[in-house]
């Protein structure tokens, strides 16, 4: 009963904003566990994980780099880890902990997520014993190595590496893994679709698990969706324009690449070029509401009420709430 009360209290901060199935989210929350282990200096390394099948937890490999005997924990209860299947490059590890008494989280489809979709990040941020829930929305999803890396506004902190990002039905969409430094920050989750390949890897029994992950590469070797993050956060528009140009050359059908180029161009006061980039972003992905918003702002600046109206209708077809935000942004009423 005490555990249920604690979990119920965690929902109080998000109930007013998000309409979700509390029973389903509670079930998924109970599938989130801690991963712990002592490092060479005697300190405690820790992270999070999600039970995905009997006696099996998915988590990040990087949390195993400094511990030889990790274990799964829930409160004061501990469960020894017997083996691991490790995809070091994608930073996903599947650990086996015999006699784990927890049910698995339902598996969703990260490939089906939509921009602006509401999500919940559930993990042991800062190493707290009970998992914390953070609400947010999908900002973008980036095709990468057969899956889609998720960027959301659902925050997670140190200790939540390996935790889950869930839809409002409690389905596991991805594994919270890395963020940009400082504040504001971008939060990234690895696609749950990579679980299928992870399950095919050889079983290992030796810890620590070492090896570089893709997101730890030198900046110029990282995926473009990562290269653009810091320039955008720091308002380094010439750098963002450079990254976007290279991204488009490599992936001309990527809507996000065109949007990023538009942001850089607009910020550099190249409004006609920005308009063209945003239009191409929407042509490639009609649900790219970020690009639609910026096109609406450019239309407002130009006094183009007809285009403002068309964009309002396009956004309303995606989300009435976003359409309201758009109308507030550009200063028009419902008729817009």
C-alpha positions in Angstrom: 0.0 0.0 0.0 2.8 2.4 0.9 4.4 1.9 -2.6 1.0 2.7 -4.3 0.6 5.9 -2.2 4.1 7.0 -3.2 3.5 6.3 -6.9 0.1 8.0 -6.8 1.6 11.2 -5.2 4.0 11.3 -8.2 1.1 11.8 -10.6 -0.2 14.9 -8.8 2.2 17.2 -10.5 1.2 16.1 -14.0 -2.5 15.3 -13.8 -3.6 18.9 -14.4 -1.7 19.2 -17.7 -1.9 15.7 -19.2 -4.8 13.3 -19.6 -3.3 9.8 -19.2 -4.4 6.4 -18.0 -3.2 6.4 -14.4 -3.6 2.6 -14.0 -1.5 1.9 -17.1 1.1 4.4 -16.2 1.3 3.0 -12.7 2.0 -0.4 -14.2 4.8 1.0 -16.4 6.2 3.0 -13.5 6.5 -0.3 -11.5 8.6 -1.7 -14.3 11.3 1.0 -13.8 14.2 -0.1 -11.6 17.5 1.1 -10.3 20.9 -0.2 -11.5 23.7 0.0 -9.0 27.3 -1.1 -8.5 30.4 -0.1 -6.6 33.3 1.5 -8.5 37.0 0.9 -7.9 37.2 3.7 -5.4 34.3 2.3 -3.4 31.8 4.9 -4.6 28.4 4.0 -5.9 27.6 4.0 -9.6 24.0 4.2 -10.4 21.5 4.4 -13.2 18.0 3.3 -14.2 16.5 0.5 -16.2 13.1 -0.9 -17.5 11.9 -4.4 -17.2 11.0 -5.6 -20.7 10.5 -9.3 -20.1 10.9 -11.9 -17.3 14.1 -11.4 -15.4 15.3 -8.9 -18.1 16.1 -5.2 -17.9 17.1 -2.8 -20.7 19.4 0.1 -19.7 22.4 2.1 -21.0 25.8 0.4 -21.3 27.6 3.5 -20.1 26.5 3.0 -16.5 28.5 -0.3 -16.4 31.9 1.3 -17.2 33.1 1.5 -13.6 31.6 -1.4 -11.8 32.5 -5.1 -11.8 29.4 -6.4 -9.9 26.3 -4.4 -10.7 22.9 -5.3 -9.4 19.2 -4.3 -9.9 17.5 -2.6 -7.0 14.1 -1.6 -5.8 14.1 0.1 -2.5 16.2 -2.1 -0.1 15.7 -5.2 -2.3 18.6 -6.2 -4.6 18.9 -8.7 -7.4 22.3 -9.8 -8.8 22.9 -9.4 -12.5 24.0 -12.7 -14.1 24.7 -11.7 -17.7 24.4 -8.9 -20.3 23.9 -8.5 -24.0 25.7 -5.3 -25.0 25.4 -3.0 -28.0 28.1 -0.5 -27.0 27.8 1.7 -30.0 24.1 2.3 -29.5 24.6 2.4 -25.7 22.0 -0.3 -24.9 22.5 -3.2 -22.6 20.1 -6.0 -21.8 20.8 -7.5 -18.4 19.5 -10.8 -17.0 18.7 -10.8 -13.2 17.3 -14.2 -12.1 14.2 -14.1 -9.9 13.3 -10.5 -10.6 9.8 -10.2 -9.3 8.6 -7.3 -11.5 6.3 -7.3 -14.5 7.5 -5.9 -17.8 6.4 -2.6 -19.3 4.3 -2.8 -22.5 6.4 -2.1 -25.6 5.3 0.7 -27.9 6.5 1.7 -31.3 8.8 4.7 -31.4 8.4 4.8 -35.2 4.8 5.8 -34.8 5.3 8.8 -32.5 4.3 12.2 -33.7 5.7 15.6 -33.2 4.1 17.4 -30.2 2.8 14.1 -28.8 2.7 14.1 -25.0 5.1 11.7 -23.2 6.3 10.9 -19.7 9.9 10.2 -18.7 10.1 7.9 -15.7 13.4 7.2 -13.9 15.6 7.6 -10.9 16.9 11.1 -11.5 19.6 12.1 -9.0 19.5 8.5 -7.7 16.4 9.0 -5.7 15.0 5.6 -4.5 11.5 6.1 -6.0 11.2 6.9 -9.7 10.3 10.4 -10.7 7.9 11.3 -13.5 8.5 14.2 -15.9 6.0 15.3 -18.4 6.9 16.7 -21.8 6.2 16.6 -25.6 8.0 15.1 -28.6 10.0 17.9 -30.2 11.4 15.8 -33.0 12.4 12.2 -34.0 15.5 11.5 -36.1 16.0 8.5 -38.3 19.2 6.8 -37.3 20.5 3.2 -37.8 17.1 1.7 -38.4 15.2 3.5 -35.6 14.2 7.0 -34.6 16.1 8.8 -31.9 13.6 10.8 -29.9 14.1 14.4 -28.7 11.6 15.5 -26.1 11.0 18.2 -23.5 10.5 15.5 -20.8 13.5 16.1 -18.5 15.7 13.6 -16.9 18.9 14.0 -14.8 21.9 12.0 -13.8 20.7 8.7 -12.4 18.0 8.4 -15.0 20.3 7.1 -17.7 18.6 3.9 -18.9 15.1 4.9 -17.8 12.0 5.0 -20.0 10.1 7.5 -22.0 6.4 6.4 -22.3 3.3 7.5 -24.1 0.2 8.3 -22.1 -1.0 4.7 -22.4 2.1 3.5 -20.6 3.8 2.0 -23.7 7.6 2.2 -23.6 8.8 4.2 -26.6 12.5 4.6 -25.8 15.4 4.7 -23.3 16.4 8.0 -21.9 20.1 8.3 -22.6 21.8 11.7 -23.0 21.2 15.4 -23.0 23.0 18.6 -24.1 25.0 20.3 -21.3 23.6 23.3 -19.4 20.2 24.9 -19.4 18.1 25.0 -21.5 18.9 21.4 -22.6 17.8 19.0 -25.2 16.8 15.5 -24.0 17.3 12.4 -26.2 15.9 8.9 -25.9 17.0 5.8 -27.9 14.3 4.0 -29.9 12.8 0.9 -28.4 13.0 -0.7 -31.9 16.7 -1.4 -31.2 15.6 -3.9 -28.5 15.0 -6.6 -31.2 18.7 -6.4 -32.4 19.9 -6.2 -28.9 18.2 -9.5 -28.0 20.2 -11.3 -30.8 23.7 -10.3 -29.4 25.9 -12.8 -27.6 25.6 -13.2 -23.8 28.5 -11.8 -21.8 29.2 -12.3 -18.1 32.2 -10.0 -17.5 31.9 -6.4 -16.2 32.8 -3.5 -16.6 31.3 -2.9 -20.0 33.5 -0.5 -22.0 33.3 1.1 -25.4 32.3 4.5 -27.0 28.7 5.3 -27.9 27.7 7.2 -31.0 26.6 10.2 -29.0 30.1 10.5 -27.4 31.9 11.0 -30.7 33.8 14.2 -31.5 31.4 16.9 -32.5 32.1 16.8 -36.2 31.5 13.0 -36.2 28.2 13.1 -34.4 24.9 12.7 -36.3 23.7 16.0 -37.7 20.7 16.1 -35.4 23.3 16.4 -32.5 25.6 18.8 -34.3 22.9 21.3 -34.6 21.8 21.3 -31.0 24.6 23.4 -29.4 24.6 26.1 -32.1 20.9 26.4 -31.8 20.9 26.6 -28.0 23.7 29.2 -28.1 22.1 31.2 -30.9 25.2 30.7 -33.1 23.4 31.2 -36.3 26.3 31.1 -38.8 27.4 27.7 -37.3 23.8 26.4 -37.4 23.5 27.5 -41.0 26.7 25.6 -41.8 25.6 22.4 -40.1 22.1 22.6 -41.7 23.6 23.1 -45.2 25.8 20.0 -44.7 22.8 18.1 -43.3 20.7 18.9 -46.3 23.4 17.9 -48.7 23.6 14.5 -46.9 19.9 14.1 -46.3 17.9 16.3 -48.7 14.6 14.7 -47.7 15.0 15.4 -44.0 12.3 17.9 -42.9 14.2 18.8 -39.7 17.3 19.7 -41.7 15.4 22.2 -43.8 13.7 23.6 -40.7 17.1 24.1 -39.0 18.3 25.9 -42.1 15.2 28.1 -42.0 15.8 29.0 -38.3 19.4 30.0 -39.1 18.4 32.1 -42.1 15.5 33.8 -40.3 17.8 34.7 -37.4 20.3 36.1 -39.9 17.5 38.2 -41.4 17.5 36.3 -44.6 13.7 36.1 -44.6 13.0 35.0 -48.2 15.5 32.2 -47.9 14.0 31.2 -44.6 10.5 31.1 -46.0 11.7 28.8 -48.8 13.4 26.4 -46.3 10.4 26.3 -44.0 8.1 25.6 -47.0 10.4 22.7 -48.0 10.3 21.4 -44.5 6.5 21.3 -44.6 6.5 19.8 -48.0 8.6 16.9 -46.7 6.6 16.6 -43.5 3.2 18.2 -43.3 3.1 17.7 -39.5 6.2 19.8 -39.0 4.4 22.4 -36.8 7.6 24.2 -35.9 8.1 25.1 -39.6 4.4 26.0 -39.9 4.6 28.4 -36.9 7.6 30.1 -38.4 5.9 30.5 -41.8 3.0 32.1 -39.9 5.3 34.6 -38.2 6.9 35.5 -41.6 3.4 35.9 -43.1 2.4 38.2 -40.2 5.5 40.3 -40.8 4.6 40.5 -44.4 0.9 41.3 -43.6 -0.2 38.2 -45.5 -3.4 37.4 -43.8 -4.5 34.8 -46.4 -1.3 32.7 -45.6 -1.8 33.2 -41.9 -5.3 31.7 -42.3 -4.1 28.8 -44.3 -1.5 28.0 -41.7 -4.0 28.2 -38.9 -6.2 25.6 -40.7 -3.2 23.3 -41.3 -2.1 23.5 -37.6 -5.7 23.0 -36.4 -5.9 19.7 -38.4 -2.9 18.5 -36.4 -3.8 19.9 -32.9 -6.5 22.4 -31.7 -4.2 23.3 -28.8 -1.3 24.1 -31.1 -3.7 26.2 -33.3 -4.6 28.2 -30.2 -0.9 28.8 -29.5 -0.3 29.8 -33.1 -3.1 32.4 -33.0 -1.8 33.9 -29.8 1.7 34.0 -31.3 0.7 35.8 -34.5 -2.1 37.9 -32.8 -5.2 36.8 -34.6 -8.6 35.5 -33.5 -10.2 32.1 -34.3 -11.1 33.2 -37.8 -7.4 34.1 -38.4 
